[in-house]
Amino acid sequence: MRVTVSKVCNFLGKSSVIAVAALSFGTLSTAALGKTERLGGVYNISYAGFTVGKGSFSLILRENAYSAKVGMEPAGIGTLFSTGKGGAHATGWMKGAKVLPSTYTMASRASNRDFYVNLGQGSGHVRTTQVTPKYKPSKTRVKVTGKHKLNAMDPLSAAIVRAPSRSKVLDPSVCNRKLPIYDGWARFNINMKFKEVREVSGKGYTGPVVVCSARWEPVAGHRPERKAVQYLAKNANIETWLAPIGNTRILIPYKVSIPTSTGTLVLEAAELNMPQTSGLRKKTASR
């Protein structure tokens, strides 16, 4: 089996949890005034029990604006199969429980090929798209049209979850949602449902996390006859664990688990640097 960072990135993007990896903090728009929160984390990426990559994640919050960066590079056994690496940057605004992206760029290199995406977004829609390389012509591929870019968001912004103001931060409503995602090549939904609340400790965060199940639903840009597409669409065992950021109503991925036909892809926090949440009861709810 050939393990490459580009394959890992592809899985992460499709599961809406590309929030793995990067690097330095970006700069928020000066239009948003107020207290600035900065946080970051380092993640381990394993496949079938072997470490294949390392990633980091950084986020700046300033009132209702955000700037997020991720990056990824091979590690462990992954260095034997790939020299690829890459990263992504997203900015946007938050209104209530909604995340409204503004910009998204992704650049990576794997197997001597360059991959690049630039999305211009506004009012919850993808307005402009620049992507390299483009898909090769295929009679079976479901065509992406303009309507597929309406009410859609980039995969990095989709990894930032904001709890509704009427609910508790670890309320089931955090999970019970559909994420409409466009990554520049394909349009898909991530359908999430609440499973339980668990306690975790160490790795920079101690406290409760909310566990959500996730189902990948292809919409456009995919080839329905592909076995990988069929397997991922039927996969009912994907999980994402979300940890709350301090006293904000925002949660970020703590762990993501994606079973595949040859092993399980796991993204898990190795070290988090973020404010702790006060006032949360350390009580684990049963499924």
TIGUKOL-205610 format. One record per residue (C-alpha): residue number from 1; residue in one letter; x, y, z; chain. Coordinates in steps of 0.02 Angstrom, whole numbers, plus 50000, padded with zeros to 5 digits. Layout:
N
REC  num  residu  X  Y  Z  chaine
REC  NUM  A  X  Y  Z  A $
...
This chain:
287
REC  num  residu  X  Y  Z  chaine
REC  1  M  50000  50000  50000  A $
REC  2  R  50069  50170  49952  A $
REC  3  V  50040  50296  50091  A $
REC  4  T  50050  50478  50037  A $
REC  5  V  50012  50642  50122  A $
REC  6  S  49900  50687  49974  A $
REC  7  K  49791  50533  50010  A $
REC  8  V  49779  50580  50193  A $
REC  9  C  49734  50760  50147  A $
REC  10  N  49600  50694  50029  A $
REC  11  F  49519  50593  50169  A $
REC  12  L  49528  50740  50289  A $
REC  13  G  49452  50861  50166  A $
REC  14  K  49307  50745  50128  A $
REC  15  S  49270  50720  50311  A $
REC  16  S  49262  50905  50345  A $
REC  17  V  49404  50900  50468  A $
REC  18  I  49549  50970  50370  A $
REC  19  A  49588  51066  50528  A $
REC  20  V  49749  50981  50562  A $
REC  21  A  49900  51065  50527  A $
REC  22  A  49981  51235  50519  A $
REC  23  L  50085  51344  50569  A $
REC  24  S  50091  51527  50612  A $
REC  25  F  49949  51643  50658  A $
REC  26  G  49874  51751  50523  A $
REC  27  T  49803  51926  50540  A $
REC  28  L  49620  51969  50565  A $
REC  29  S  49532  52109  50477  A $
REC  30  T  49551  52272  50572  A $
REC  31  A  49363  52295  50551  A $
REC  32  A  49339  52178  50698  A $
REC  33  L  49387  52264  50861  A $
REC  34  G  49399  52189  51033  A $
REC  35  K  49490  52053  51130  A $
REC  36  T  49596  51933  51027  A $
REC  37  E  49604  51747  51068  A $
REC  38  R  49749  51645  50996  A $
REC  39  L  49764  51458  51005  A $
REC  40  G  49852  51317  50918  A $
REC  41  G  49883  51132  50919  A $
REC  42  V  49992  50993  50852  A $
REC  43  Y  49911  50834  50786  A $
REC  44  N  49972  50657  50751  A $
REC  45  I  49904  50573  50595  A $
REC  46  S  49907  50383  50589  A $
REC  47  Y  49847  50255  50463  A $
REC  48  A  49818  50071  50509  A $
REC  49  G  49913  50102  50671  A $
REC  50  F  50067  50181  50588  A $
REC  51  T  50113  50364  50604  A $
REC  52  V  50109  50441  50430  A $
REC  53  G  50102  50628  50462  A $
REC  54  K  50111  50775  50579  A $
REC  55  G  50003  50929  50574  A $
REC  56  S  49972  51089  50669  A $
REC  57  F  49824  51204  50682  A $
REC  58  S  49812  51387  50728  A $
REC  59  L  49662  51499  50753  A $
REC  60  I  49638  51683  50792  A $
REC  61  L  49470  51745  50856  A $
REC  62  R  49431  51929  50872  A $
REC  63  E  49250  51961  50916  A $
REC  64  N  49153  51894  50766  A $
REC  65  A  49303  51868  50649  A $
REC  66  Y  49417  51718  50630  A $
REC  67  S  49578  51672  50541  A $
REC  68  A  49629  51488  50534  A $
REC  69  K  49781  51400  50463  A $
REC  70  V  49828  51218  50444  A $
REC  71  G  49979  51129  50375  A $
REC  72  M  50038  50950  50355  A $
REC  73  E  50197  50853  50322  A $
REC  74  P  50246  50669  50324  A $
REC  75  A  50313  50587  50483  A $
REC  76  G  50357  50412  50540  A $
REC  77  I  50327  50282  50405  A $
REC  78  G  50251  50419  50297  A $
REC  79  T  50425  50487  50260  A $
REC  80  L  50466  50324  50171  A $
REC  81  F  50327  50346  50044  A $
REC  82  S  50303  50531  50017  A $
REC  83  T  50392  50698  50024  A $
REC  84  G  50230  50793  50001  A $
REC  85  K  50171  50931  50115  A $
REC  86  G  50044  51070  50113  A $
REC  87  G  49933  51191  50205  A $
REC  88  A  49775  51295  50200  A $
REC  89  H  49716  51465  50263  A $
REC  90  A  49537  51524  50290  A $
REC  91  T  49460  51685  50354  A $
REC  92  G  49283  51736  50388  A $
REC  93  W  49150  51795  50510  A $
REC  94  M  49030  51720  50633  A $
REC  95  K  48848  51768  50650  A $
REC  96  G  48755  51678  50787  A $
REC  97  A  48791  51493  50765  A $
REC  98  K  48836  51518  50581  A $
REC  99  V  49013  51521  50511  A $
REC  100  L  49022  51635  50358  A $
REC  101  P  49187  51610  50264  A $
REC  102  S  49269  51749  50164  A $
REC  103  T  49429  51676  50091  A $
REC  104  Y  49509  51505  50074  A $
REC  105  T  49674  51453  49997  A $
REC  106  M  49756  51282  49993  A $
REC  107  A  49926  51237  49921  A $
REC  108  S  50014  51070  49927  A $
REC  109  R  50141  50967  49833  A $
REC  110  A  50141  50777  49823  A $
REC  111  S  50212  50651  49699  A $
REC  112  N  50296  50796  49606  A $
REC  113  R  50128  50879  49574  A $
REC  114  D  50066  51046  49636  A $
REC  115  F  49889  51069  49700  A $
REC  116  Y  49812  51240  49726  A $
REC  117  V  49639  51306  49771  A $
REC  118  N  49580  51485  49796  A $
REC  119  L  49398  51515  49843  A $
REC  120  G  49316  51684  49861  A $
REC  121  Q  49162  51672  49973  A $
REC  122  G  49025  51784  50037  A $
REC  123  S  48851  51776  50116  A $
REC  124  G  48870  51588  50137  A $
REC  125  H  48908  51555  49953  A $
REC  126  V  49064  51516  49851  A $
REC  127  R  49082  51663  49730  A $
REC  128  T  49244  51626  49636  A $
REC  129  T  49351  51471  49611  A $
REC  130  Q  49531  51448  49554  A $
REC  131  V  49597  51270  49555  A $
REC  132  T  49749  51175  49490  A $
REC  133  P  49749  51043  49422  A $
REC  134  K  49575  51026  49351  A $
REC  135  Y  49489  50858  49340  A $
REC  136  K  49516  50761  49180  A $
REC  137  P  49360  50748  49071  A $
REC  138  S  49250  50601  49119  A $
REC  139  K  49079  50549  49057  A $
REC  140  T  49034  50475  49226  A $
REC  141  R  49086  50619  49338  A $
REC  142  V  48940  50716  49414  A $
REC  143  K  48963  50893  49350  A $
REC  144  V  48984  51036  49474  A $
REC  145  T  48869  51180  49427  A $
REC  146  G  48838  51353  49496  A $
REC  147  K  48697  51294  49608  A $
REC  148  H  48817  51177  49698  A $
REC  149  K  48918  51328  49757  A $
REC  150  L  48769  51410  49840  A $
REC  151  N  48751  51381  50027  A $
REC  152  A  48923  51298  50030  A $
REC  153  M  49084  51326  50127  A $
REC  154  D  49268  51279  50121  A $
REC  155  P  49328  51124  50217  A $
REC  156  L  49438  51220  50341  A $
REC  157  S  49299  51338  50395  A $
REC  158  A  49186  51186  50413  A $
REC  159  A  49302  51121  50550  A $
REC  160  I  49259  51270  50660  A $
REC  161  V  49098  51237  50754  A $
REC  162  R  49000  51368  50850  A $
REC  163  A  48869  51313  50975  A $
REC  164  P  48697  51396  50963  A $
REC  165  S  48676  51532  51095  A $
REC  166  R  48518  51449  51162  A $
REC  167  S  48607  51285  51203  A $
REC  168  K  48748  51223  51312  A $
REC  169  V  48918  51214  51228  A $
REC  170  L  48916  51023  51238  A $
REC  171  D  48733  51008  51190  A $
REC  172  P  48682  50878  51058  A $
REC  173  S  48637  51023  50941  A $
REC  174  V  48825  51050  50917  A $
REC  175  C  48829  50885  50822  A $
REC  176  N  48658  50880  50742  A $
REC  177  R  48694  50976  50583  A $
REC  178  K  48736  50961  50398  A $
REC  179  L  48897  51039  50333  A $
REC  180  P  48887  51084  50146  A $
REC  181  I  49068  51085  50084  A $
REC  182  Y  49152  51132  49920  A $
REC  183  D  49341  51103  49911  A $
REC  184  G  49371  51169  49735  A $
REC  185  W  49351  51001  49650  A $
REC  186  A  49200  50920  49731  A $
REC  187  R  49041  50967  49823  A $
REC  188  F  48987  50854  49968  A $
REC  189  N  48892  50857  50131  A $
REC  190  I  48948  50798  50302  A $
REC  191  N  48795  50741  50400  A $
REC  192  M  48832  50742  50586  A $
REC  193  K  48737  50668  50734  A $
REC  194  F  48766  50672  50922  A $
REC  195  K  48835  50513  51002  A $
REC  196  E  48894  50556  51178  A $
REC  197  V  49001  50665  51290  A $
REC  198  R  49167  50595  51350  A $
REC  199  E  49307  50650  51466  A $
REC  200  V  49485  50669  51403  A $
REC  201  S  49643  50723  51492  A $
REC  202  G  49818  50777  51445  A $
REC  203  K  49884  50837  51278  A $
REC  204  G  49849  51018  51326  A $
REC  205  Y  49665  50994  51366  A $
REC  206  T  49575  50911  51511  A $
REC  207  G  49386  50906  51514  A $
REC  208  P  49234  50850  51415  A $
REC  209  V  49225  50828  51227  A $
REC  210  V  49069  50800  51124  A $
REC  211  V  49076  50649  51009  A $
REC  212  C  48985  50659  50842  A $
REC  213  S  48958  50528  50709  A $
REC  214  A  48984  50588  50530  A $
REC  215  R  48924  50526  50361  A $
REC  216  W  49000  50584  50197  A $
REC  217  E  48870  50618  50063  A $
REC  218  P  48933  50649  49884  A $
REC  219  V  48842  50785  49788  A $
REC  220  A  48946  50831  49635  A $
REC  221  G  49122  50817  49566  A $
REC  222  H  49135  50631  49607  A $
REC  223  R  49127  50475  49498  A $
REC  224  P  48989  50363  49569  A $
REC  225  E  49066  50202  49500  A $
REC  226  R  49227  50222  49600  A $
REC  227  K  49243  50096  49742  A $
REC  228  A  49322  50225  49857  A $
REC  229  V  49172  50340  49833  A $
REC  230  Q  49049  50199  49867  A $
REC  231  Y  49143  50141  50022  A $
REC  232  L  49157  50314  50098  A $
REC  233  A  48973  50353  50064  A $
REC  234  K  48921  50193  50154  A $
REC  235  N  49041  50217  50299  A $
REC  236  A  48938  50237  50458  A $
REC  237  N  49084  50230  50580  A $
REC  238  I  49167  50400  50557  A $
REC  239  E  49184  50498  50719  A $
REC  240  T  49242  50672  50764  A $
REC  241  W  49275  50731  50943  A $
REC  242  L  49254  50916  50975  A $
REC  243  A  49334  51014  51117  A $
REC  244  P  49270  51184  51176  A $
REC  245  I  49386  51336  51169  A $
REC  246  G  49392  51425  51337  A $
REC  247  N  49232  51518  51376  A $
REC  248  T  49190  51548  51194  A $
REC  249  R  49051  51450  51109  A $
REC  250  I  49174  51381  50981  A $
REC  251  L  49235  51202  50968  A $
REC  252  I  49378  51126  50867  A $
REC  253  P  49423  50945  50824  A $
REC  254  Y  49513  50848  50961  A $
REC  255  K  49509  50682  50871  A $
REC  256  V  49444  50615  50705  A $
REC  257  S  49429  50431  50661  A $
REC  258  I  49392  50372  50482  A $
REC  259  P  49386  50183  50451  A $
REC  260  T  49440  50129  50276  A $
REC  261  S  49446  49960  50189  A $
REC  262  T  49631  49938  50233  A $
REC  263  G  49643  50023  50403  A $
REC  264  T  49584  50169  50507  A $
REC  265  L  49643  50346  50478  A $
REC  266  V  49657  50439  50644  A $
REC  267  L  49695  50621  50675  A $
REC  268  E  49721  50657  50860  A $
REC  269  A  49785  50803  50960  A $
REC  270  A  49962  50778  51023  A $
REC  271  E  49972  50949  51105  A $
REC  272  L  49845  51089  51119  A $
REC  273  N  49879  51266  51176  A $
REC  274  M  49713  51348  51214  A $
REC  275  P  49619  51425  51361  A $
REC  276  Q  49527  51302  51471  A $
REC  277  T  49339  51305  51486  A $
REC  278  S  49273  51351  51658  A $
REC  279  G  49104  51304  51729  A $
REC  280  L  49086  51142  51632  A $
REC  281  R  49034  50994  51738  A $
REC  282  K  49146  50844  51715  A $
REC  283  K  49007  50722  51687  A $
REC  284  T  49006  50593  51551  A $
REC  285  A  48839  50562  51468  A $
REC  286  S  48798  50389  51405  A $
REC  287  R  48759  50357  51224  A $
